[in-house]
Amino acid sequence: MPIVVTLDVMLARRKMRSRELAERVGITEANLSLLKSGKVRGVRFDTLSRICDALQCQPGDLLAWEPGPEPPEET
């Protein structure tokens, strides 16, 4: 997948647990887990903004582009 989510790296750098981030952002741990694993098709800008605020980082610290094949479209 060309877009890679590096949220787990930033959590480790900030010494913060997923549960704490989920509480601060106002999303479920399950949704945060899906985001961390890259199994989401999108993320709302307001959610991304709250994550960046809680972790004191930029969106580019959480997302990276890597060349590779696109995932197959779901029908």
Distance bins in CASP14 RR format, pairs under 12 A and 6 or more apart:
PFRMAT RR
TARGET T0000
AUTHOR 0000-0000-0000
RMODE 2
METHOD distances of the structure
MODEL  1
1 37 0 0 0 0 0 1 0 0 0 0 0
1 38 1 0 0 1 0 0 0 0 0 0 0
1 39 0 0 0 0 1 0 0 0 0 0 0
1 40 0 0 0 0 0 1 0 0 0 0 0
1 41 0 0 0 0 0 1 0 0 0 0 0
1 63 0 0 0 0 0 1 0 0 0 0 0
1 64 0 0 0 0 0 1 0 0 0 0 0
1 65 0 0 0 0 1 0 0 0 0 0 0
1 66 1 0 0 1 0 0 0 0 0 0 0
1 67 0 0 0 0 0 1 0 0 0 0 0
1 68 1 0 0 1 0 0 0 0 0 0 0
1 69 0 0 0 0 1 0 0 0 0 0 0
1 70 1 0 0 1 0 0 0 0 0 0 0
1 71 1 0 1 0 0 0 0 0 0 0 0
1 72 0 0 0 0 0 1 0 0 0 0 0
2 38 0 0 0 0 0 1 0 0 0 0 0
2 63 0 0 0 0 0 1 0 0 0 0 0
2 64 0 0 0 0 1 0 0 0 0 0 0
2 65 1 0 1 0 0 0 0 0 0 0 0
2 66 1 0 0 1 0 0 0 0 0 0 0
2 67 1 0 0 1 0 0 0 0 0 0 0
2 68 1 0 1 0 0 0 0 0 0 0 0
2 69 0 0 0 0 1 0 0 0 0 0 0
2 70 1 0 0 1 0 0 0 0 0 0 0
2 71 0 0 0 0 1 0 0 0 0 0 0
3 35 0 0 0 0 0 1 0 0 0 0 0
3 38 0 0 0 0 1 0 0 0 0 0 0
3 39 0 0 0 0 0 1 0 0 0 0 0
3 40 0 0 0 0 0 1 0 0 0 0 0
3 41 0 0 0 0 0 1 0 0 0 0 0
3 42 0 0 0 0 1 0 0 0 0 0 0
3 43 0 0 0 0 0 1 0 0 0 0 0
3 59 0 0 0 0 0 1 0 0 0 0 0
3 60 0 0 0 0 0 1 0 0 0 0 0
3 62 0 0 0 0 0 1 0 0 0 0 0
3 63 1 0 0 1 0 0 0 0 0 0 0
3 64 1 0 0 1 0 0 0 0 0 0 0
3 65 1 0 1 0 0 0 0 0 0 0 0
3 66 1 0 0 1 0 0 0 0 0 0 0
3 67 0 0 0 0 0 1 0 0 0 0 0
3 68 0 0 0 0 0 1 0 0 0 0 0
3 70 0 0 0 0 1 0 0 0 0 0 0
3 71 0 0 0 0 1 0 0 0 0 0 0
4 35 0 0 0 0 0 1 0 0 0 0 0
4 36 0 0 0 0 0 1 0 0 0 0 0
4 37 0 0 0 0 0 1 0 0 0 0 0
4 38 1 0 0 1 0 0 0 0 0 0 0
4 60 0 0 0 0 0 1 0 0 0 0 0
4 62 0 0 0 0 1 0 0 0 0 0 0
4 63 1 0 0 1 0 0 0 0 0 0 0
4 64 1 0 1 0 0 0 0 0 0 0 0
4 65 1 0 0 1 0 0 0 0 0 0 0
4 66 1 0 1 0 0 0 0 0 0 0 0
4 67 0 0 0 0 0 1 0 0 0 0 0
4 68 0 0 0 0 0 1 0 0 0 0 0
5 11 0 0 0 0 0 1 0 0 0 0 0
5 32 0 0 0 0 0 1 0 0 0 0 0
5 33 0 0 0 0 0 1 0 0 0 0 0
5 34 0 0 0 0 1 0 0 0 0 0 0
5 35 1 0 0 1 0 0 0 0 0 0 0
5 36 1 0 0 1 0 0 0 0 0 0 0
5 37 1 0 0 1 0 0 0 0 0 0 0
5 38 1 0 1 0 0 0 0 0 0 0 0
5 39 0 0 0 0 1 0 0 0 0 0 0
5 40 0 0 0 0 1 0 0 0 0 0 0
5 41 0 0 0 0 0 1 0 0 0 0 0
5 42 0 0 0 0 0 1 0 0 0 0 0
5 43 0 0 0 0 1 0 0 0 0 0 0
5 48 0 0 0 0 0 1 0 0 0 0 0
5 51 0 0 0 0 0 1 0 0 0 0 0
5 59 0 0 0 0 0 1 0 0 0 0 0
5 60 0 0 0 0 0 1 0 0 0 0 0
5 61 0 0 0 0 0 1 0 0 0 0 0
5 62 1 0 0 1 0 0 0 0 0 0 0
5 63 1 0 0 1 0 0 0 0 0 0 0
5 64 0 0 0 0 1 0 0 0 0 0 0
5 65 0 0 0 0 0 1 0 0 0 0 0
5 66 0 0 0 0 0 1 0 0 0 0 0
6 12 0 0 0 0 0 1 0 0 0 0 0
6 13 0 0 0 0 1 0 0 0 0 0 0
6 35 0 0 0 0 0 1 0 0 0 0 0
6 36 0 0 0 0 1 0 0 0 0 0 0
6 37 0 0 0 0 0 1 0 0 0 0 0
6 38 0 0 0 0 0 1 0 0 0 0 0
6 51 0 0 0 0 0 1 0 0 0 0 0
6 55 0 0 0 0 0 1 0 0 0 0 0
6 57 0 0 0 0 0 1 0 0 0 0 0
6 58 0 0 0 0 0 1 0 0 0 0 0
6 59 0 0 0 0 0 1 0 0 0 0 0
6 60 0 0 0 0 1 0 0 0 0 0 0
6 61 1 0 0 1 0 0 0 0 0 0 0
6 62 1 0 1 0 0 0 0 0 0 0 0
6 63 1 0 0 1 0 0 0 0 0 0 0
6 64 1 0 1 0 0 0 0 0 0 0 0
6 65 0 0 0 0 0 1 0 0 0 0 0
6 66 0 0 0 0 0 1 0 0 0 0 0
7 13 0 0 0 0 0 1 0 0 0 0 0
7 14 0 0 0 0 0 1 0 0 0 0 0
7 16 0 0 0 0 0 1 0 0 0 0 0
7 18 0 0 0 0 1 0 0 0 0 0 0
7 21 0 0 0 0 1 0 0 0 0 0 0
7 22 0 0 0 0 0 1 0 0 0 0 0
7 25 0 0 0 0 0 1 0 0 0 0 0
7 27 0 0 0 0 0 1 0 0 0 0 0
7 31 0 0 0 0 0 1 0 0 0 0 0
7 32 1 0 0 1 0 0 0 0 0 0 0
7 33 0 0 0 0 1 0 0 0 0 0 0
7 34 0 0 0 0 0 1 0 0 0 0 0
7 35 1 0 0 1 0 0 0 0 0 0 0
7 36 1 0 1 0 0 0 0 0 0 0 0
7 37 0 0 0 0 1 0 0 0 0 0 0
7 38 0 0 0 0 1 0 0 0 0 0 0
7 40 0 0 0 0 0 1 0 0 0 0 0
7 43 0 0 0 0 0 1 0 0 0 0 0
7 47 0 0 0 0 0 1 0 0 0 0 0
7 48 0 0 0 0 0 1 0 0 0 0 0
7 51 1 0 0 1 0 0 0 0 0 0 0
7 52 0 0 0 0 0 1 0 0 0 0 0
7 54 0 0 0 0 0 1 0 0 0 0 0
7 55 0 0 0 0 1 0 0 0 0 0 0
7 57 0 0 0 0 1 0 0 0 0 0 0
7 59 0 0 0 0 0 1 0 0 0 0 0
7 60 0 0 0 0 0 1 0 0 0 0 0
7 61 0 0 0 0 1 0 0 0 0 0 0
7 62 1 0 1 0 0 0 0 0 0 0 0
7 63 0 0 0 0 1 0 0 0 0 0 0
7 64 0 0 0 0 0 1 0 0 0 0 0
8 14 0 0 0 0 0 1 0 0 0 0 0
8 16 0 0 0 0 0 1 0 0 0 0 0
8 17 0 0 0 0 0 1 0 0 0 0 0
8 18 0 0 0 0 1 0 0 0 0 0 0
8 21 0 0 0 0 0 1 0 0 0 0 0
8 32 0 0 0 0 0 1 0 0 0 0 0
8 33 0 0 0 0 1 0 0 0 0 0 0
8 35 0 0 0 0 1 0 0 0 0 0 0
8 36 1 0 1 0 0 0 0 0 0 0 0
8 37 0 0 0 0 1 0 0 0 0 0 0
8 38 0 0 0 0 0 1 0 0 0 0 0
8 55 0 0 0 0 0 1 0 0 0 0 0
8 61 0 0 0 0 0 1 0 0 0 0 0
8 62 0 0 0 0 1 0 0 0 0 0 0
9 16 0 0 0 0 0 1 0 0 0 0 0
9 36 0 0 0 0 1 0 0 0 0 0 0
9 55 0 0 0 0 0 1 0 0 0 0 0
9 57 0 0 0 0 0 1 0 0 0 0 0
9 60 0 0 0 0 0 1 0 0 0 0 0
9 61 0 0 0 0 1 0 0 0 0 0 0
9 62 0 0 0 0 1 0 0 0 0 0 0
9 63 0 0 0 0 0 1 0 0 0 0 0
9 64 0 0 0 0 1 0 0 0 0 0 0
10 16 0 0 0 0 1 0 0 0 0 0 0
10 18 0 0 0 0 0 1 0 0 0 0 0
10 21 0 0 0 0 1 0 0 0 0 0 0
10 35 0 0 0 0 0 1 0 0 0 0 0
10 36 0 0 0 0 0 1 0 0 0 0 0
10 51 0 0 0 0 1 0 0 0 0 0 0
10 52 0 0 0 0 1 0 0 0 0 0 0
10 54 0 0 0 0 1 0 0 0 0 0 0
10 55 1 0 1 0 0 0 0 0 0 0 0
10 56 0 0 0 0 1 0 0 0 0 0 0
10 57 1 0 1 0 0 0 0 0 0 0 0
10 58 0 0 0 0 1 0 0 0 0 0 0
10 59 0 0 0 0 0 1 0 0 0 0 0
10 60 0 0 0 0 1 0 0 0 0 0 0
10 61 1 0 1 0 0 0 0 0 0 0 0
10 62 1 0 1 0 0 0 0 0 0 0 0
10 63 0 0 0 0 0 1 0 0 0 0 0
10 64 0 0 0 0 0 1 0 0 0 0 0
11 17 1 0 0 1 0 0 0 0 0 0 0
11 18 1 0 0 1 0 0 0 0 0 0 0
11 19 0 0 0 0 0 1 0 0 0 0 0
11 20 0 0 0 0 1 0 0 0 0 0 0
11 21 1 0 0 1 0 0 0 0 0 0 0
11 22 0 0 0 0 0 1 0 0 0 0 0
11 24 0 0 0 0 0 1 0 0 0 0 0
11 25 0 0 0 0 0 1 0 0 0 0 0
11 32 0 0 0 0 1 0 0 0 0 0 0
11 33 0 0 0 0 0 1 0 0 0 0 0
11 35 0 0 0 0 0 1 0 0 0 0 0
11 36 0 0 0 0 1 0 0 0 0 0 0
11 51 0 0 0 0 1 0 0 0 0 0 0
11 54 0 0 0 0 1 0 0 0 0 0 0
11 55 1 0 0 1 0 0 0 0 0 0 0
11 57 0 0 0 0 0 1 0 0 0 0 0
11 61 0 0 0 0 0 1 0 0 0 0 0
11 62 0 0 0 0 1 0 0 0 0 0 0
12 18 0 0 0 0 0 1 0 0 0 0 0
12 21 0 0 0 0 0 1 0 0 0 0 0
12 36 0 0 0 0 0 1 0 0 0 0 0
12 55 0 0 0 0 0 1 0 0 0 0 0
13 55 0 0 0 0 1 0 0 0 0 0 0
13 56 0 0 0 0 0 1 0 0 0 0 0
13 57 0 0 0 0 1 0 0 0 0 0 0
13 61 0 0 0 0 1 0 0 0 0 0 0
13 62 0 0 0 0 0 1 0 0 0 0 0
14 20 0 0 0 0 1 0 0 0 0 0 0
14 21 0 0 0 0 1 0 0 0 0 0 0
14 24 0 0 0 0 0 1 0 0 0 0 0
14 51 0 0 0 0 0 1 0 0 0 0 0
14 52 0 0 0 0 0 1 0 0 0 0 0
14 54 0 0 0 0 1 0 0 0 0 0 0
14 55 1 0 1 0 0 0 0 0 0 0 0
14 56 1 0 0 1 0 0 0 0 0 0 0
14 57 1 0 0 1 0 0 0 0 0 0 0
14 61 0 0 0 0 0 1 0 0 0 0 0
14 62 0 0 0 0 0 1 0 0 0 0 0
15 21 0 0 0 0 0 1 0 0 0 0 0
15 55 0 0 0 0 0 1 0 0 0 0 0
16 22 0 0 0 0 0 1 0 0 0 0 0
16 23 0 0 0 0 0 1 0 0 0 0 0
16 24 0 0 0 0 1 0 0 0 0 0 0
16 25 0 0 0 0 0 1 0 0 0 0 0
16 32 0 0 0 0 0 1 0 0 0 0 0
16 51 0 0 0 0 0 1 0 0 0 0 0
16 54 1 0 0 1 0 0 0 0 0 0 0
16 55 1 0 0 1 0 0 0 0 0 0 0
16 56 0 0 0 0 0 1 0 0 0 0 0
16 57 0 0 0 0 0 1 0 0 0 0 0
17 23 0 0 0 0 1 0 0 0 0 0 0
17 24 0 0 0 0 0 1 0 0 0 0 0
17 29 0 0 0 0 1 0 0 0 0 0 0
17 32 0 0 0 0 0 1 0 0 0 0 0
17 33 0 0 0 0 0 1 0 0 0 0 0
17 36 0 0 0 0 0 1 0 0 0 0 0
17 54 0 0 0 0 0 1 0 0 0 0 0
18 24 0 0 0 0 0 1 0 0 0 0 0
18 25 0 0 0 0 0 1 0 0 0 0 0
18 27 0 0 0 0 0 1 0 0 0 0 0
18 28 0 0 0 0 0 1 0 0 0 0 0
18 29 1 0 1 0 0 0 0 0 0 0 0
18 30 0 0 0 0 0 1 0 0 0 0 0
18 31 0 0 0 0 0 1 0 0 0 0 0
18 32 1 0 1 0 0 0 0 0 0 0 0
18 33 1 0 0 1 0 0 0 0 0 0 0
18 34 0 0 0 0 0 1 0 0 0 0 0
18 35 0 0 0 0 1 0 0 0 0 0 0
18 36 1 0 0 1 0 0 0 0 0 0 0
18 37 0 0 0 0 0 1 0 0 0 0 0
18 51 0 0 0 0 0 1 0 0 0 0 0
18 54 0 0 0 0 0 1 0 0 0 0 0
18 55 0 0 0 0 0 1 0 0 0 0 0
19 25 0 0 0 0 0 1 0 0 0 0 0
19 26 0 0 0 0 0 1 0 0 0 0 0
19 27 0 0 0 0 0 1 0 0 0 0 0
19 28 0 0 0 0 0 1 0 0 0 0 0
19 29 1 0 1 0 0 0 0 0 0 0 0
19 30 0 0 0 0 0 1 0 0 0 0 0
19 32 0 0 0 0 1 0 0 0 0 0 0
19 33 0 0 0 0 0 1 0 0 0 0 0
20 26 0 0 0 0 0 1 0 0 0 0 0
20 29 0 0 0 0 0 1 0 0 0 0 0
20 32 0 0 0 0 0 1 0 0 0 0 0
20 51 0 0 0 0 0 1 0 0 0 0 0
20 54 0 0 0 0 1 0 0 0 0 0 0
20 55 0 0 0 0 0 1 0 0 0 0 0
21 27 0 0 0 0 1 0 0 0 0 0 0
21 28 0 0 0 0 0 1 0 0 0 0 0
21 29 0 0 0 0 1 0 0 0 0 0 0
21 31 0 0 0 0 0 1 0 0 0 0 0
21 32 1 0 0 1 0 0 0 0 0 0 0
21 33 0 0 0 0 0 1 0 0 0 0 0
21 35 0 0 0 0 0 1 0 0 0 0 0
21 36 0 0 0 0 1 0 0 0 0 0 0
21 47 0 0 0 0 0 1 0 0 0 0 0
21 50 0 0 0 0 1 0 0 0 0 0 0
21 51 1 0 0 1 0 0 0 0 0 0 0
21 52 0 0 0 0 0 1 0 0 0 0 0
21 53 0 0 0 0 0 1 0 0 0 0 0
21 54 1 0 1 0 0 0 0 0 0 0 0
21 55 1 0 0 1 0 0 0 0 0 0 0
21 56 0 0 0 0 0 1 0 0 0 0 0
21 57 0 0 0 0 0 1 0 0 0 0 0
21 62 0 0 0 0 0 1 0 0 0 0 0
22 28 1 0 0 1 0 0 0 0 0 0 0
22 29 1 0 1 0 0 0 0 0 0 0 0
22 30 0 0 0 0 1 0 0 0 0 0 0
22 31 1 0 0 1 0 0 0 0 0 0 0
22 32 1 0 1 0 0 0 0 0 0 0 0
22 33 0 0 0 0 1 0 0 0 0 0 0
22 34 0 0 0 0 0 1 0 0 0 0 0
22 35 0 0 0 0 1 0 0 0 0 0 0
22 36 0 0 0 0 0 1 0 0 0 0 0
22 47 0 0 0 0 0 1 0 0 0 0 0
22 50 0 0 0 0 0 1 0 0 0 0 0
22 51 0 0 0 0 1 0 0 0 0 0 0
22 54 0 0 0 0 1 0 0 0 0 0 0
23 29 0 0 0 0 1 0 0 0 0 0 0
23 32 0 0 0 0 1 0 0 0 0 0 0
23 50 0 0 0 0 0 1 0 0 0 0 0
23 54 0 0 0 0 1 0 0 0 0 0 0
24 32 0 0 0 0 0 1 0 0 0 0 0
24 47 0 0 0 0 0 1 0 0 0 0 0
24 50 1 0 0 1 0 0 0 0 0 0 0
24 51 0 0 0 0 1 0 0 0 0 0 0
24 52 0 0 0 0 0 1 0 0 0 0 0
24 53 0 0 0 0 1 0 0 0 0 0 0
24 54 1 0 1 0 0 0 0 0 0 0 0
24 55 0 0 0 0 1 0 0 0 0 0 0
24 56 0 0 0 0 0 1 0 0 0 0 0
25 31 0 0 0 0 1 0 0 0 0 0 0
25 32 1 0 0 1 0 0 0 0 0 0 0
25 35 0 0 0 0 1 0 0 0 0 0 0
25 43 0 0 0 0 0 1 0 0 0 0 0
25 44 0 0 0 0 0 1 0 0 0 0 0
25 46 0 0 0 0 1 0 0 0 0 0 0
25 47 1 0 0 1 0 0 0 0 0 0 0
25 48 0 0 0 0 1 0 0 0 0 0 0
25 49 0 0 0 0 1 0 0 0 0 0 0
25 50 1 0 1 0 0 0 0 0 0 0 0
25 51 1 0 1 0 0 0 0 0 0 0 0
25 52 0 0 0 0 1 0 0 0 0 0 0
25 53 0 0 0 0 1 0 0 0 0 0 0
25 54 1 0 1 0 0 0 0 0 0 0 0
25 55 0 0 0 0 1 0 0 0 0 0 0
26 32 0 0 0 0 1 0 0 0 0 0 0
26 44 0 0 0 0 0 1 0 0 0 0 0
26 46 0 0 0 0 0 1 0 0 0 0 0
26 47 0 0 0 0 1 0 0 0 0 0 0
26 50 1 0 0 1 0 0 0 0 0 0 0
26 51 0 0 0 0 1 0 0 0 0 0 0
26 53 0 0 0 0 0 1 0 0 0 0 0
26 54 0 0 0 0 1 0 0 0 0 0 0
27 33 0 0 0 0 0 1 0 0 0 0 0
27 34 0 0 0 0 1 0 0 0 0 0 0
27 35 0 0 0 0 1 0 0 0 0 0 0
27 36 0 0 0 0 0 1 0 0 0 0 0
27 40 0 0 0 0 0 1 0 0 0 0 0
27 43 0 0 0 0 1 0 0 0 0 0 0
27 44 0 0 0 0 1 0 0 0 0 0 0
27 46 0 0 0 0 0 1 0 0 0 0 0
27 47 1 0 0 1 0 0 0 0 0 0 0
27 48 0 0 0 0 0 1 0 0 0 0 0
27 50 0 0 0 0 1 0 0 0 0 0 0
27 51 0 0 0 0 1 0 0 0 0 0 0
27 54 0 0 0 0 0 1 0 0 0 0 0
28 34 0 0 0 0 1 0 0 0 0 0 0
28 35 0 0 0 0 0 1 0 0 0 0 0
28 47 0 0 0 0 0 1 0 0 0 0 0
29 35 0 0 0 0 0 1 0 0 0 0 0
29 36 0 0 0 0 0 1 0 0 0 0 0
30 36 0 0 0 0 0 1 0 0 0 0 0
30 37 0 0 0 0 0 1 0 0 0 0 0
30 39 0 0 0 0 0 1 0 0 0 0 0
30 40 0 0 0 0 0 1 0 0 0 0 0
31 37 0 0 0 0 0 1 0 0 0 0 0
31 38 0 0 0 0 0 1 0 0 0 0 0
31 39 0 0 0 0 0 1 0 0 0 0 0
31 40 1 0 0 1 0 0 0 0 0 0 0
31 42 0 0 0 0 0 1 0 0 0 0 0
31 43 0 0 0 0 1 0 0 0 0 0 0
31 44 0 0 0 0 0 1 0 0 0 0 0
31 47 0 0 0 0 1 0 0 0 0 0 0
31 51 0 0 0 0 0 1 0 0 0 0 0
32 38 0 0 0 0 0 1 0 0 0 0 0
32 39 0 0 0 0 0 1 0 0 0 0 0
32 40 0 0 0 0 0 1 0 0 0 0 0
32 43 0 0 0 0 0 1 0 0 0 0 0
32 47 0 0 0 0 1 0 0 0 0 0 0
32 50 0 0 0 0 0 1 0 0 0 0 0
32 51 0 0 0 0 1 0 0 0 0 0 0
32 54 0 0 0 0 0 1 0 0 0 0 0
32 55 0 0 0 0 0 1 0 0 0 0 0
32 62 0 0 0 0 0 1 0 0 0 0 0
33 39 0 0 0 0 1 0 0 0 0 0 0
33 40 0 0 0 0 0 1 0 0 0 0 0
34 40 1 0 1 0 0 0 0 0 0 0 0
34 41 0 0 0 0 0 1 0 0 0 0 0
34 42 0 0 0 0 0 1 0 0 0 0 0
34 43 0 0 0 0 1 0 0 0 0 0 0
34 47 0 0 0 0 0 1 0 0 0 0 0
35 41 0 0 0 0 0 1 0 0 0 0 0
35 42 0 0 0 0 1 0 0 0 0 0 0
35 43 1 0 0 1 0 0 0 0 0 0 0
35 44 0 0 0 0 0 1 0 0 0 0 0
35 47 0 0 0 0 1 0 0 0 0 0 0
35 48 0 0 0 0 1 0 0 0 0 0 0
35 51 0 0 0 0 1 0 0 0 0 0 0
35 62 0 0 0 0 1 0 0 0 0 0 0
35 63 0 0 0 0 0 1 0 0 0 0 0
36 43 0 0 0 0 0 1 0 0 0 0 0
36 51 0 0 0 0 0 1 0 0 0 0 0
36 62 0 0 0 0 1 0 0 0 0 0 0
36 63 0 0 0 0 0 1 0 0 0 0 0
38 62 0 0 0 0 0 1 0 0 0 0 0
38 63 0 0 0 0 1 0 0 0 0 0 0
38 64 0 0 0 0 0 1 0 0 0 0 0
38 71 0 0 0 0 0 1 0 0 0 0 0
39 71 0 0 0 0 0 1 0 0 0 0 0
39 74 0 0 0 0 0 1 0 0 0 0 0
40 47 0 0 0 0 0 1 0 0 0 0 0
40 48 0 0 0 0 0 1 0 0 0 0 0
40 63 0 0 0 0 0 1 0 0 0 0 0
40 71 0 0 0 0 0 1 0 0 0 0 0
41 71 0 0 0 0 1 0 0 0 0 0 0
41 73 0 0 0 0 0 1 0 0 0 0 0
41 74 0 0 0 0 1 0 0 0 0 0 0
42 48 0 0 0 0 1 0 0 0 0 0 0
42 63 0 0 0 0 0 1 0 0 0 0 0
43 49 0 0 0 0 0 1 0 0 0 0 0
43 50 0 0 0 0 0 1 0 0 0 0 0
43 51 0 0 0 0 1 0 0 0 0 0 0
43 52 0 0 0 0 0 1 0 0 0 0 0
43 59 0 0 0 0 1 0 0 0 0 0 0
43 62 0 0 0 0 1 0 0 0 0 0 0
43 63 0 0 0 0 1 0 0 0 0 0 0
44 50 0 0 0 0 1 0 0 0 0 0 0
44 51 0 0 0 0 0 1 0 0 0 0 0
45 51 0 0 0 0 0 1 0 0 0 0 0
45 52 0 0 0 0 0 1 0 0 0 0 0
45 59 0 0 0 0 1 0 0 0 0 0 0
46 52 0 0 0 0 0 1 0 0 0 0 0
46 53 0 0 0 0 0 1 0 0 0 0 0
47 53 0 0 0 0 0 1 0 0 0 0 0
47 54 0 0 0 0 0 1 0 0 0 0 0
47 59 0 0 0 0 0 1 0 0 0 0 0
47 62 0 0 0 0 0 1 0 0 0 0 0
48 54 0 0 0 0 0 1 0 0 0 0 0
48 55 0 0 0 0 0 1 0 0 0 0 0
48 57 0 0 0 0 0 1 0 0 0 0 0
48 58 0 0 0 0 0 1 0 0 0 0 0
48 59 1 0 1 0 0 0 0 0 0 0 0
48 60 0 0 0 0 1 0 0 0 0 0 0
48 61 0 0 0 0 0 1 0 0 0 0 0
48 62 1 0 0 1 0 0 0 0 0 0 0
48 63 0 0 0 0 1 0 0 0 0 0 0
49 55 0 0 0 0 0 1 0 0 0 0 0
49 57 0 0 0 0 0 1 0 0 0 0 0
49 58 0 0 0 0 0 1 0 0 0 0 0
49 59 0 0 0 0 1 0 0 0 0 0 0
49 62 0 0 0 0 0 1 0 0 0 0 0
50 56 0 0 0 0 0 1 0 0 0 0 0
50 57 0 0 0 0 0 1 0 0 0 0 0
50 59 0 0 0 0 0 1 0 0 0 0 0
50 62 0 0 0 0 0 1 0 0 0 0 0
51 57 0 0 0 0 1 0 0 0 0 0 0
51 58 0 0 0 0 0 1 0 0 0 0 0
51 59 0 0 0 0 1 0 0 0 0 0 0
51 60 0 0 0 0 0 1 0 0 0 0 0
51 61 0 0 0 0 1 0 0 0 0 0 0
51 62 1 0 0 1 0 0 0 0 0 0 0
51 63 0 0 0 0 0 1 0 0 0 0 0
52 58 1 0 0 1 0 0 0 0 0 0 0
52 59 1 0 0 1 0 0 0 0 0 0 0
52 60 0 0 0 0 1 0 0 0 0 0 0
52 61 1 0 0 1 0 0 0 0 0 0 0
52 62 1 0 0 1 0 0 0 0 0 0 0
52 63 0 0 0 0 0 1 0 0 0 0 0
53 59 0 0 0 0 0 1 0 0 0 0 0
54 62 0 0 0 0 0 1 0 0 0 0 0
55 61 1 0 0 1 0 0 0 0 0 0 0
55 62 1 0 0 1 0 0 0 0 0 0 0
56 62 0 0 0 0 0 1 0 0 0 0 0
57 63 0 0 0 0 0 1 0 0 0 0 0
58 64 0 0 0 0 0 1 0 0 0 0 0
END
